[in-house]
Amino acid sequence: MFVTKDVSRIASLLRNNKGSVIAYPTETFYGLGALITDHTAIERIISIKGRDAAKGMIILASDMDMVYRIADVDLRQKKLLKRFWPGPLSAVLKVKPGIDSVLAPSGKVAIRISPDVTALFLIREAGPITSTSANISGRPASRSPEDITDQNLDIDAILDGGRTPGGKPSSLIDLTVWPPVCLREGAIPFGTILDAL
């Protein structure tokens, strides 16, 4: 495993080495990333975390155009998401065909546009990536490269973005129903999201 601040080096690793898993900073904690087209790497993340594959994983996109290639978004959903994106809000939407079923259980996918500049640069260079906290399930989420190495995670590289803010994880809401349903209370209070409706 290597640690680098070089976004292009990490993007190249993901694109050119099948099965590669990296850790990278987000607006809350470090996440474990693999290209969403790399099934081998997605399975590796599940093995690393020791988590139930049926839980699915969040996908990070860099902009709305990338979101539209992954999920169906109607006008009502789009208006709400544009209020909070980029930001710590993950939304469950109806998935489009061709997305790995591990990432889209029951035909739905969770997706977010992160405001973290390093994460955005990485996604623009590499493509949409998975996002699940960089830790073994049950252990504290990682806020720094040191936190990740302390857990001895079996990953290929860490994109060093310094120490992340921590706090609460992204809020998770289901937009396949209306009004939306809160699946995980997080950095944005659900009441604030409902007020935006």
MDTraj code that builds the backbone (N, CA, C; nanometers):
import mdtraj as md
import numpy as np

residues = "MET PHE VAL THR LYS ASP VAL SER ARG ILE ALA SER LEU LEU ARG ASN ASN LYS GLY SER VAL ILE ALA TYR PRO THR GLU THR PHE TYR GLY LEU GLY ALA LEU ILE THR ASP HIS THR ALA ILE GLU ARG ILE ILE SER ILE LYS GLY ARG ASP ALA ALA LYS GLY MET ILE ILE LEU ALA SER ASP MET ASP MET VAL TYR ARG ILE ALA ASP VAL ASP LEU ARG GLN LYS LYS LEU LEU LYS ARG PHE TRP PRO GLY PRO LEU SER ALA VAL LEU LYS VAL LYS PRO GLY ILE ASP SER VAL LEU ALA PRO SER GLY LYS VAL ALA ILE ARG ILE SER PRO ASP VAL THR ALA LEU PHE LEU ILE ARG GLU ALA GLY PRO ILE THR SER THR SER ALA ASN ILE SER GLY ARG PRO ALA SER ARG SER PRO GLU ASP ILE THR ASP GLN ASN LEU ASP ILE ASP ALA ILE LEU ASP GLY GLY ARG THR PRO GLY GLY LYS PRO SER SER LEU ILE ASP LEU THR VAL TRP PRO PRO VAL CYS LEU ARG GLU GLY ALA ILE PRO PHE GLY THR ILE LEU ASP ALA LEU".split()
xyz = np.array([
    [0.0848, -0.1203, 0.0000],
    [0.0000, 0.0000, 0.0000],
    [0.0883, 0.1252, 0.0000],
    [0.0502, 0.2237, -0.0824],
    [0.1241, 0.3491, -0.0808],
    [0.0299, 0.4651, -0.0489],
    [0.0874, 0.5734, -0.0005],
    [0.0120, 0.6945, 0.0343],
    [0.0625, 0.8072, -0.0547],
    [-0.0309, 0.8808, -0.1162],
    [0.0089, 0.9877, -0.2077],
    [-0.0944, 1.0989, -0.2077],
    [-0.0495, 1.2189, -0.2413],
    [-0.1413, 1.3313, -0.2623],
    [-0.1740, 1.3478, -0.4114],
    [-0.1170, 1.2622, -0.4958],
    [-0.1283, 1.2730, -0.6410],
    [-0.2582, 1.2075, -0.6895],
    [-0.3576, 1.2903, -0.7204],
    [-0.4887, 1.2402, -0.7650],
    [-0.4754, 1.1593, -0.8937],
    [-0.3929, 1.2073, -0.9876],
    [-0.3777, 1.1384, -1.1161],
    [-0.3196, 0.9981, -1.0981],
    [-0.2281, 0.9828, -1.0033],
    [-0.1692, 0.8514, -0.9790],
    [-0.2757, 0.7533, -0.9279],
    [-0.3620, 0.8012, -0.8395],
    [-0.4692, 0.7165, -0.7861],
    [-0.5705, 0.6832, -0.8955],
    [-0.6074, 0.7836, -0.9766],
    [-0.7024, 0.7597, -1.0855],
    [-0.6481, 0.6566, -1.1834],
    [-0.5190, 0.6669, -1.2140],
    [-0.4544, 0.5723, -1.3040],
    [-0.4559, 0.4314, -1.2457],
    [-0.4303, 0.4201, -1.1156],
    [-0.4346, 0.2899, -1.0486],
    [-0.5723, 0.2263, -1.0642],
    [-0.6773, 0.3032, -1.0392],
    [-0.8134, 0.2508, -1.0483],
    [-0.8479, 0.2090, -1.1910],
    [-0.8069, 0.2905, -1.2875],
    [-0.8432, 0.2632, -1.4277],
    [-0.7655, 0.1463, -1.4863],
    [-0.6409, 0.1302, -1.4460],
    [-0.5522, 0.0353, -1.5146],
    [-0.5250, -0.0941, -1.4398],
    [-0.5655, -0.1029, -1.3146],
    [-0.5388, -0.2234, -1.2357],
    [-0.6694, -0.2780, -1.1799],
    [-0.7243, -0.3774, -1.2481],
    [-0.8523, -0.4344, -1.2065],
    [-0.8425, -0.4858, -1.0633],
    [-0.9483, -0.4610, -0.9868],
    [-0.9524, -0.5071, -0.8481],
    [-0.8951, -0.4095, -0.7484],
    [-0.8511, -0.2918, -0.7952],
    [-0.7871, -0.1950, -0.7052],
    [-0.8881, -0.1277, -0.6124],
    [-0.8490, -0.1165, -0.4857],
    [-0.9305, -0.0489, -0.3843],
    [-0.8436, 0.0570, -0.3182],
    [-0.8980, 0.1766, -0.3067],
    [-0.8232, 0.2876, -0.2470],
    [-0.9064, 0.3515, -0.1360],
    [-0.8403, 0.4319, -0.0537],
    [-0.9097, 0.5162, 0.0439],
    [-0.8880, 0.6613, 0.0030],
    [-0.9893, 0.7434, 0.0219],
    [-0.9825, 0.8826, -0.0219],
    [-1.0678, 0.9692, 0.0713],
    [-1.0380, 1.0995, 0.0787],
    [-1.1120, 1.1860, 0.1704],
    [-1.2477, 1.2279, 0.1147],
    [-1.3438, 1.2467, 0.2040],
    [-1.4716, 1.3076, 0.1665],
    [-1.4972, 1.4230, 0.2635],
    [-1.6169, 1.4797, 0.2544],
    [-1.6513, 1.5941, 0.3395],
    [-1.6738, 1.5554, 0.4855],
    [-1.6793, 1.4257, 0.5137],
    [-1.6987, 1.3805, 0.6522],
    [-1.5817, 1.2920, 0.6970],
    [-1.5715, 1.1712, 0.6388],
    [-1.4663, 1.0755, 0.6734],
    [-1.3975, 1.0273, 0.5452],
    [-1.2950, 0.9455, 0.5612],
    [-1.2347, 0.8784, 0.4457],
    [-1.3267, 0.7652, 0.3998],
    [-1.3303, 0.7454, 0.2670],
    [-1.4110, 0.6389, 0.2101],
    [-1.3244, 0.5361, 0.1401],
    [-1.3801, 0.4161, 0.1219],
    [-1.3148, 0.3137, 0.0412],
    [-1.3714, 0.3227, -0.1001],
    [-1.2814, 0.3339, -0.1971],
    [-1.3247, 0.3561, -0.3335],
    [-1.2800, 0.2487, -0.4304],
    [-1.3707, 0.2140, -0.5197],
    [-1.3422, 0.1297, -0.6351],
    [-1.4275, 0.1829, -0.7487],
    [-1.3838, 0.1631, -0.8713],
    [-1.4682, 0.2012, -0.9841],
    [-1.5965, 0.1189, -0.9800],
    [-1.7087, 0.1817, -1.0115],
    [-1.8365, 0.1099, -1.0014],
    [-1.8504, 0.0039, -1.1105],
    [-1.7596, 0.0055, -1.2084],
    [-1.7592, -0.0962, -1.3144],
    [-1.6676, -0.2136, -1.2804],
    [-1.5999, -0.2095, -1.1665],
    [-1.5010, -0.3103, -1.1295],
    [-1.5587, -0.4028, -1.0220],
    [-1.6252, -0.5110, -1.0663],
    [-1.6935, -0.6005, -0.9717],
    [-1.5950, -0.6646, -0.8743],
    [-1.4769, -0.7001, -0.9238],
    [-1.3758, -0.7637, -0.8380],
    [-1.3393, -0.6715, -0.7213],
    [-1.3201, -0.5427, -0.7504],
    [-1.2847, -0.4463, -0.6460],
    [-1.4002, -0.4242, -0.5490],
    [-1.5224, -0.4226, -0.6005],
    [-1.6395, -0.4063, -0.5129],
    [-1.6490, -0.5230, -0.4149],
    [-1.6268, -0.6440, -0.4653],
    [-1.6280, -0.7620, -0.3776],
    [-1.5151, -0.7535, -0.2745],
    [-1.4010, -0.6979, -0.3154],
    [-1.2894, -0.6806, -0.2211],
    [-1.3283, -0.5885, -0.1060],
    [-1.3982, -0.4801, -0.1381],
    [-1.4403, -0.3860, -0.0333],
    [-1.5299, -0.4571, 0.0680],
    [-1.6220, -0.5380, 0.0190],
    [-1.7111, -0.6119, 0.1088],
    [-1.6296, -0.7030, 0.2000],
    [-1.5290, -0.7677, 0.1424],
    [-1.4419, -0.8557, 0.2202],
    [-1.3599, -0.7767, 0.3229],
    [-1.3065, -0.6611, 0.2808],
    [-1.2254, -0.5768, 0.3699],
    [-1.3073, -0.5292, 0.4895],
    [-1.4295, -0.4845, 0.4619],
    [-1.5131, -0.4290, 0.5686],
    [-1.5807, -0.5361, 0.6517],
    [-1.5981, -0.6550, 0.5935],
    [-1.6713, -0.7584, 0.6639],
    [-1.8172, -0.7208, 0.6779],
    [-1.8749, -0.6693, 0.5689],
    [-2.0132, -0.6238, 0.5759],
    [-2.1028, -0.7039, 0.4831],
    [-2.2312, -0.6970, 0.5102],
    [-2.3305, -0.7682, 0.4317],
    [-2.3459, -0.7000, 0.2954],
    [-2.3235, -0.7760, 0.1891],
    [-2.3307, -0.7196, 0.0541],
    [-2.4689, -0.6634, 0.0232],
    [-2.5711, -0.7166, 0.0875],
    [-2.7077, -0.6725, 0.0583],
    [-2.7330, -0.5281, 0.1012],
    [-2.6443, -0.4730, 0.1855],
    [-2.6623, -0.3342, 0.2282],
    [-2.6369, -0.2361, 0.1140],
    [-2.5647, -0.2816, 0.0114],
    [-2.5308, -0.1907, -0.0973],
    [-2.4257, -0.0907, -0.0529],
    [-2.3872, -0.0031, -0.1448],
    [-2.2880, 0.0992, -0.1151],
    [-2.3296, 0.2283, -0.1845],
    [-2.2862, 0.3398, -0.1299],
    [-2.3131, 0.4688, -0.1934],
    [-2.2166, 0.4863, -0.3104],
    [-2.2642, 0.5514, -0.4161],
    [-2.1799, 0.5883, -0.5301],
    [-2.1580, 0.7391, -0.5261],
    [-2.0338, 0.7820, -0.5480],
    [-2.0052, 0.9247, -0.5595],
    [-1.9922, 0.9625, -0.7057],
    [-2.0602, 1.0693, -0.7435],
    [-2.0529, 1.1256, -0.8785],
    [-1.9953, 1.2661, -0.8680],
    [-1.9448, 1.3178, -0.9801],
    [-1.8826, 1.4507, -0.9772],
    [-1.9799, 1.5620, -1.0131],
    [-2.0871, 1.5274, -1.0832],
    [-2.1829, 1.6303, -1.1274],
    [-2.3142, 1.5629, -1.1658],
    [-2.4159, 1.6444, -1.1980],
    [-2.5480, 1.5901, -1.2299],
    [-2.5453, 1.5058, -1.3566],
    [-2.4646, 1.5421, -1.4550],
    [-2.4578, 1.4615, -1.5773],
    [-2.4158, 1.3183, -1.5457],
    [-2.3209, 1.3036, -1.4536],
    [-2.2765, 1.1695, -1.4136],
    [-2.3881, 1.0970, -1.3385],
    [-2.4613, 1.1707, -1.2558],
    [-2.5744, 1.1122, -1.1829],
    [-2.6773, 1.0583, -1.2810],
    [-2.7077, 1.1358, -1.3854],
    [-2.8096, 1.0958, -1.4829],
    [-2.7715, 0.9671, -1.5565],
    [-2.6421, 0.9381, -1.5662],
    [-2.5989, 0.8147, -1.6330],
    [-2.6158, 0.6926, -1.5432],
    [-2.6339, 0.7174, -1.4132],
    [-2.6423, 0.6081, -1.3164],
    [-2.7854, 0.5837, -1.2692],
    [-2.8616, 0.6923, -1.2557],
    [-2.9948, 0.6811, -1.1953],
    [-3.0976, 0.7648, -1.2711],
    [-3.2236, 0.7250, -1.2549],
    [-3.3345, 0.8054, -1.3080],
    [-3.3661, 0.9153, -1.2075],
    [-3.3730, 1.0389, -1.2558],
    [-3.4013, 1.1534, -1.1690],
    [-3.5137, 1.2349, -1.2323],
    [-3.6260, 1.2456, -1.1620],
    [-3.7348, 1.3279, -1.2156],
    [-3.7179, 1.4733, -1.1696],
    [-3.8022, 1.5600, -1.2187],
    [-3.7873, 1.7039, -1.1933],
    [-3.7985, 1.7370, -1.0449],
    [-3.8902, 1.6716, -0.9772],
    [-3.9113, 1.6970, -0.8338],
    [-3.7872, 1.6577, -0.7538],
    [-3.7309, 1.5403, -0.7858],
    [-3.6093, 1.4946, -0.7180],
    [-3.4926, 1.5883, -0.7487],
    [-3.4813, 1.6273, -0.8758],
    [-3.3713, 1.7140, -0.9185],
    [-3.3734, 1.8472, -0.8429],
    [-3.4906, 1.9061, -0.8281],
    [-3.5012, 2.0349, -0.7587],
    [-3.4548, 2.0230, -0.6140],
    [-3.4916, 1.9130, -0.5488],
    [-3.4510, 1.8929, -0.4098],
    [-3.2996, 1.8714, -0.4004],
    [-3.2463, 1.7863, -0.4871],
    [-3.1036, 1.7531, -0.4808],
    [-3.0159, 1.8748, -0.5096],
    [-3.0609, 1.9600, -0.6006],
    [-2.9812, 2.0786, -0.6340],
    [-2.9708, 2.1752, -0.5163],
    [-3.0629, 2.1628, -0.4197],
    [-3.0552, 2.2457, -0.2990],
    [-2.9402, 2.2012, -0.2081],
    [-2.9068, 2.0721, -0.2114],
    [-2.8131, 2.0155, -0.1136],
    [-2.6842, 1.9611, -0.1739],
    [-2.6764, 1.9516, -0.3030],
    [-2.5548, 1.9007, -0.3689],
    [-2.4758, 2.0133, -0.4306],
    [-2.3407, 2.0106, -0.4256],
    [-2.2609, 1.9122, -0.3525],
    [-2.2800, 1.9282, -0.2016],
    [-2.2862, 1.8146, -0.1315],
    [-2.3049, 1.8192, 0.0123],
    [-2.3239, 1.6812, 0.0703],
    [-2.3303, 1.6728, 0.2041],
    [-2.3371, 1.5435, 0.2724],
    [-2.4781, 1.4831, 0.2743],
    [-2.5380, 1.4726, 0.1558],
    [-2.6693, 1.4107, 0.1419],
    [-2.6603, 1.3009, 0.0368],
    [-2.6883, 1.1786, 0.0780],
    [-2.6921, 1.0650, -0.0149],
    [-2.8381, 1.0312, -0.0407],
    [-2.8718, 1.0122, -0.1679],
    [-3.0108, 0.9899, -0.2062],
    [-3.0264, 0.8556, -0.2762],
    [-3.1290, 0.7822, -0.2369],
    [-3.1617, 0.6560, -0.3030],
    [-3.2557, 0.6868, -0.4193],
    [-3.2148, 0.6422, -0.5376],
    [-3.2891, 0.6665, -0.6609],
    [-3.3046, 0.5357, -0.7375],
    [-3.3929, 0.5360, -0.8362],
    [-3.4103, 0.4179, -0.9215],
    [-3.2891, 0.4063, -1.0137],
    [-3.2267, 0.2890, -1.0147],
    [-3.1026, 0.2713, -1.0903],
    [-3.1315, 0.2483, -1.2389],
    [-3.0387, 0.2907, -1.3220],
    [-3.0471, 0.2627, -1.4652],
    [-2.9834, 0.1265, -1.4939],
    [-3.0186, 0.0636, -1.6048],
    [-2.9609, -0.0673, -1.6365],
    [-2.8086, -0.0599, -1.6496],
    [-2.7422, -0.1702, -1.6158],
    [-2.5987, -0.1794, -1.6364],
    [-2.5138, -0.1525, -1.5141],
    [-2.5762, -0.1097, -1.4032],
    [-2.5000, -0.0843, -1.2803],
    [-2.4916, -0.2143, -1.1999],
    [-2.3748, -0.2420, -1.1449],
    [-2.3503, -0.3653, -1.0697],
    [-2.4600, -0.3867, -0.9647],
    [-2.5168, -0.5058, -0.9622],
    [-2.6295, -0.5344, -0.8725],
    [-2.5907, -0.5250, -0.7252],
    [-2.4615, -0.5428, -0.6932],
    [-2.4173, -0.5273, -0.5535],
    [-2.4381, -0.3831, -0.5081],
    [-2.4225, -0.2882, -0.6013],
    [-2.4397, -0.1461, -0.5693],
    [-2.5851, -0.1031, -0.5782],
    [-2.6677, -0.1880, -0.6369],
    [-2.8064, -0.1489, -0.6609],
    [-2.9032, -0.2595, -0.6215],
    [-2.9051, -0.2962, -0.4931],
    [-3.0018, -0.3978, -0.4513],
    [-3.1444, -0.3481, -0.4713],
    [-3.2321, -0.4347, -0.5127],
    [-3.3744, -0.4021, -0.5339],
    [-3.3955, -0.2942, -0.6396],
    [-3.2991, -0.2798, -0.7311],
    [-3.3171, -0.1833, -0.8396],
    [-3.3024, -0.0381, -0.7982],
    [-3.2426, -0.0160, -0.6807],
    [-3.2227, 0.1203, -0.6315],
    [-3.0748, 0.1423, -0.6036],
    [-3.0317, 0.2673, -0.6147],
    [-2.8915, 0.2999, -0.5906],
    [-2.8823, 0.4262, -0.5059],
    [-2.7870, 0.4285, -0.4131],
    [-2.7623, 0.5473, -0.3308],
    [-2.6484, 0.6259, -0.3946],
    [-2.6668, 0.7562, -0.4080],
    [-2.5696, 0.8381, -0.4818],
    [-2.5536, 0.9743, -0.4159],
    [-2.4356, 1.0340, -0.4335],
    [-2.4077, 1.1646, -0.3727],
    [-2.3046, 1.2394, -0.4565],
    [-2.3118, 1.3713, -0.4534],
    [-2.2050, 1.4567, -0.5072],
    [-2.1374, 1.5209, -0.3869],
    [-2.0125, 1.4843, -0.3649],
    [-1.9388, 1.5331, -0.2479],
    [-1.8858, 1.6737, -0.2749],
    [-1.8825, 1.7588, -0.1730],
    [-1.8206, 1.8907, -0.1888],
    [-1.6692, 1.8873, -0.1689],
    [-1.6139, 1.7693, -0.1332],
    [-1.4697, 1.7601, -0.1101],
    [-1.3959, 1.7731, -0.2435],
    [-1.3079, 1.8716, -0.2524],
    [-1.2390, 1.9019, -0.3790],
    [-1.1527, 1.7853, -0.4254],
    [-1.0812, 1.7218, -0.3330],
    [-0.9950, 1.6084, -0.3702],
    [-1.0782, 1.4938, -0.4263],
    [-1.1898, 1.4622, -0.3605],
    [-1.2783, 1.3555, -0.4093],
    [-1.3329, 1.3896, -0.5470],
    [-1.3724, 1.5146, -0.5670],
    [-1.4270, 1.5556, -0.6974],
    [-1.3233, 1.5433, -0.8083],
    [-1.2002, 1.5861, -0.7810],
    [-1.0933, 1.5721, -0.8813],
    [-1.0733, 1.4255, -0.9179],
    [-1.0739, 1.3388, -0.8168],
    [-1.0541, 1.1962, -0.8408],
    [-1.1652, 1.1395, -0.9291],
    [-1.2891, 1.1724, -0.8980],
    [-1.4028, 1.1183, -0.9735],
    [-1.4030, 1.1710, -1.1169],
    [-1.3657, 1.2969, -1.1339],
    [-1.3582, 1.3517, -1.2706],
    [-1.2545, 1.2782, -1.3541],
    [-1.1451, 1.2375, -1.2913],
    [-1.0390, 1.1679, -1.3651],
    [-1.0662, 1.0192, -1.3831],
    [-1.1231, 0.9563, -1.2800],
    [-1.1370, 0.8105, -1.2821],
    [-1.2762, 0.7625, -1.3212],
    [-1.3786, 0.8438, -1.2895],
    [-1.5170, 0.8018, -1.3082],
    [-1.5829, 0.7799, -1.1729],
    [-1.7128, 0.7497, -1.1729],
    [-1.7842, 0.7313, -1.0463],
    [-1.7242, 0.6178, -0.9641],
    [-1.7191, 0.6391, -0.8320],
    [-1.6573, 0.5405, -0.7431],
    [-1.7492, 0.5097, -0.6255],
    [-1.7194, 0.3972, -0.5611],
    [-1.7953, 0.3596, -0.4423],
    [-1.7562, 0.4488, -0.3250],
    [-1.8468, 0.4562, -0.2283],
    [-1.8167, 0.5295, -0.1052],
    [-1.8778, 0.4549, 0.0120],
    [-1.7912, 0.4004, 0.0942],
    [-1.8308, 0.3408, 0.2213],
    [-1.7168, 0.3704, 0.3169],
    [-1.7467, 0.3940, 0.4413],
    [-1.6436, 0.4424, 0.5332],
    [-1.5230, 0.3487, 0.5381],
    [-1.4038, 0.4089, 0.5461],
    [-1.2773, 0.3330, 0.5430],
    [-1.2454, 0.2777, 0.6813],
    [-1.3135, 0.1698, 0.7143],
    [-1.2920, 0.1036, 0.8427],
    [-1.3504, -0.0364, 0.8356],
    [-1.3062, -0.1205, 0.9259],
    [-1.3696, -0.2508, 0.9424],
    [-1.5031, -0.2260, 1.0121],
    [-1.6091, -0.2953, 0.9687],
    [-1.7411, -0.2754, 1.0299],
    [-1.7315, -0.2897, 1.1813],
    [-1.7906, -0.1912, 1.2498],
    [-1.7871, -0.1904, 1.3959],
    [-1.6735, -0.1087, 1.4544],
    [-1.5737, -0.0763, 1.3711],
    [-1.4620, 0.0082, 1.4168],
    [-1.4927, 0.1544, 1.3815],
    [-1.4257, 0.2504, 1.4473],
    [-1.4514, 0.3918, 1.4167],
    [-1.4166, 0.4261, 1.2713],
    [-1.4937, 0.5176, 1.2130],
    [-1.4643, 0.5659, 1.0776],
    [-1.3331, 0.6443, 1.0793],
    [-1.2603, 0.6401, 0.9692],
    [-1.1267, 0.7016, 0.9619],
    [-1.1341, 0.8472, 0.9183],
    [-1.0556, 0.9322, 0.9880],
    [-1.0493, 1.0747, 0.9539],
    [-0.9146, 1.1147, 0.8948],
    [-0.8200, 1.0195, 0.8900],
    [-0.6859, 1.0529, 0.8403],
    [-0.6217, 0.9272, 0.7829],
    [-0.5166, 0.9447, 0.7010],
    [-0.4435, 0.8275, 0.6522],
    [-0.3911, 0.7403, 0.7669],
    [-0.3514, 0.8040, 0.8776],
    [-0.2997, 0.7294, 0.9928],
    [-0.4079, 0.6384, 1.0523],
    [-0.5307, 0.6880, 1.0572],
    [-0.6411, 0.6058, 1.1090],
    [-0.6582, 0.4797, 1.0236],
    [-0.6392, 0.4956, 0.8929],
    [-0.6567, 0.3828, 0.8003],
    [-0.5443, 0.2815, 0.8173],
    [-0.4209, 0.3307, 0.8225],
    [-0.3082, 0.2374, 0.8380],
    [-0.3134, 0.1678, 0.9736],
    [-0.3655, 0.2356, 1.0767],
    [-0.3783, 0.1742, 1.2090],
    [-0.4724, 0.0532, 1.2058],
    [-0.5704, 0.0559, 1.1150],
    [-0.6653, -0.0557, 1.1049],
    [-0.6134, -0.1655, 1.0122],
    [-0.4973, -0.1384, 0.9483],
    [-0.4339, -0.2400, 0.8638],
    [-0.5284, -0.2920, 0.7556],
    [-0.5988, -0.2007, 0.6908],
    [-0.6932, -0.2399, 0.5854],
    [-0.6181, -0.2897, 0.4626],
    [-0.6682, -0.3941, 0.4019],
    [-0.6043, -0.4556, 0.2854],
    [-0.6429, -0.3793, 0.1585],
    [-0.5857, -0.2582, 0.1432],
    [-0.6149, -0.1758, 0.0255],
    [-0.4840, -0.1438, -0.0472],
    [-0.4960, -0.0875, -0.1664],
    [-0.3783, -0.0656, -0.2510],
    [-0.3136, 0.0711, -0.2306],
    [-0.3931, 0.1710, -0.1945],
    [-0.3380, 0.3065, -0.1832],
    [-0.4308, 0.3955, -0.1013],
    [-0.3733, 0.5019, -0.0482],
    [-0.4498, 0.6066, 0.0198],
    [-0.4233, 0.7379, -0.0512],
    [-0.5300, 0.8067, -0.0901],
    [-0.5174, 0.9428, -0.1430],
    [-0.5214, 1.0363, -0.0233],
    [-0.4083, 1.0962, 0.0070],
    [-0.3922, 1.1764, 0.1280],
    [-0.4500, 1.3157, 0.1076],
    [-0.5615, 1.3406, 0.1732],
    [-0.6230, 1.4726, 0.1700],
    [-0.6186, 1.5391, 0.3061],
    [-0.5253, 1.4935, 0.3914],
    [-0.5170, 1.5494, 0.5260],
    [-0.6268, 1.4941, 0.6152],
    [-0.6539, 1.5648, 0.7215],
    [-0.7551, 1.5211, 0.8181],
    [-0.8922, 1.5727, 0.7749],
    [-0.9918, 1.4850, 0.7740],
    [-1.1275, 1.5249, 0.7348],
    [-1.2045, 1.5752, 0.8569],
    [-1.3166, 1.6461, 0.8352],
    [-1.3895, 1.7063, 0.9478],
    [-1.4508, 1.6056, 1.0443],
    [-1.4866, 1.4856, 0.9947],
    [-1.5542, 1.3895, 1.0826],
    [-1.6972, 1.4318, 1.1072],
    [-1.7420, 1.4212, 1.2310],
    [-1.8802, 1.4543, 1.2638],
    [-1.9732, 1.3409, 1.2256],
    [-2.0903, 1.3761, 1.1751],
    [-2.1882, 1.2753, 1.1351],
    [-2.1625, 1.2339, 0.9903],
    [-2.1994, 1.1102, 0.9526],
    [-2.1889, 1.0706, 0.8120],
    [-2.2924, 1.1441, 0.7281],
    [-2.2898, 1.1221, 0.5991],
    [-2.3902, 1.1851, 0.5131],
    [-2.5294, 1.1375, 0.5534],
    [-2.6270, 1.2268, 0.5410],
    [-2.7662, 1.1866, 0.5596],
    [-2.8057, 1.0980, 0.4418],
    [-2.8921, 1.0016, 0.4664],
    [-2.9359, 0.9102, 0.3606],
    [-3.0875, 0.9125, 0.3530],
    [-3.1398, 0.9500, 0.2359],
    [-3.2848, 0.9570, 0.2194],
    [-3.3269, 0.8749, 0.0979],
    [-3.4481, 0.8232, 0.1045],
    [-3.5056, 0.7469, -0.0063],
    [-3.5946, 0.8401, -0.0876],
    [-3.5524, 0.8670, -0.2116],
    [-3.6304, 0.9536, -0.2998],
    [-3.7154, 0.8742, -0.3978],
    [-3.7178, 0.7409, -0.3832],
    [-3.8040, 0.6611, -0.4713],
    [-3.9481, 0.6641, -0.4212],
    [-3.9687, 0.7216, -0.3027],
    [-4.1037, 0.7433, -0.2490],
    [-4.1188, 0.8926, -0.2226],
    [-4.2429, 0.9394, -0.2147],
    [-4.2669, 1.0824, -0.1900],
    [-4.3818, 1.0986, -0.0950],
    [-4.3672, 1.1741, 0.0135],
    [-4.2469, 1.2475, 0.0497],
    [-4.1298, 1.1545, 0.0811],
    [-4.0068, 1.2073, 0.0728],
    [-3.8890, 1.1247, 0.0982],
    [-3.8895, 1.0651, 0.2388],
    [-3.8207, 0.9524, 0.2535],
    [-3.8101, 0.8838, 0.3821],
    [-3.6646, 0.8897, 0.4272],
    [-3.6447, 0.9169, 0.5555],
    [-3.5090, 0.9208, 0.6121],
    [-3.4631, 0.7782, 0.6444],
    [-3.3517, 0.7380, 0.5837],
    [-3.2939, 0.6062, 0.6105],
    [-3.1793, 0.6149, 0.7112],
    [-3.1143, 0.7320, 0.7162],
    [-3.0063, 0.7540, 0.8137],
    [-2.9966, 0.9036, 0.8421],
    [-3.0197, 0.9401, 0.9652],
    [-3.0030, 1.0809, 1.0055],
    [-2.8531, 1.1101, 1.0072],
    [-2.8127, 1.2165, 0.9405],
    [-2.6702, 1.2445, 0.9302],
    [-2.6390, 1.3915, 0.9414],
    [-2.5431, 1.4362, 0.8604],
    [-2.4908, 1.5724, 0.8704],
    [-2.5966, 1.6787, 0.8417],
    [-2.6947, 1.6468, 0.7573],
    [-2.8045, 1.7402, 0.7299],
    [-2.9284, 1.6862, 0.8007],
    [-2.9834, 1.7603, 0.8968],
    [-3.1024, 1.7116, 0.9666],
    [-3.2179, 1.6843, 0.8689],
    [-3.2929, 1.5757, 0.8924],
    [-3.4004, 1.5405, 0.8007],
    [-3.5058, 1.6506, 0.7963],
    [-3.5251, 1.7183, 0.9085],
    [-3.6215, 1.8296, 0.9100],
    [-3.5837, 1.9385, 0.8120],
    [-3.4543, 1.9650, 0.7974],
    [-3.4064, 2.0655, 0.7019],
    [-3.4382, 2.0229, 0.5586],
    [-3.4240, 1.8930, 0.5317],
    [-3.4551, 1.8418, 0.3978],
    [-3.6044, 1.8543, 0.3694],
    [-3.6878, 1.8176, 0.4677],
    [-3.8335, 1.8290, 0.4492],
    [-3.8764, 1.9744, 0.4301],
    [-3.8105, 2.0666, 0.5036],
    [-3.8438, 2.2081, 0.4895],
    [-3.8177, 2.2564, 0.3468],
    [-3.7177, 2.1959, 0.2806],
    [-3.6815, 2.2376, 0.1439],
    [-3.7859, 2.1930, 0.0417],
    [-3.8748, 2.1021, 0.0800],
    [-3.9792, 2.0581, -0.0121],
    [-4.0810, 2.1668, -0.0362],
])
top = md.Topology()
chain = top.add_chain()
for i, resn in enumerate(residues, 1):
    res = top.add_residue(resn, chain, resSeq=i)
    for name in ("N", "CA", "C"):
        top.add_atom(name, md.element.get_by_symbol(name[0]), res)
traj = md.Trajectory(xyz[None], top)
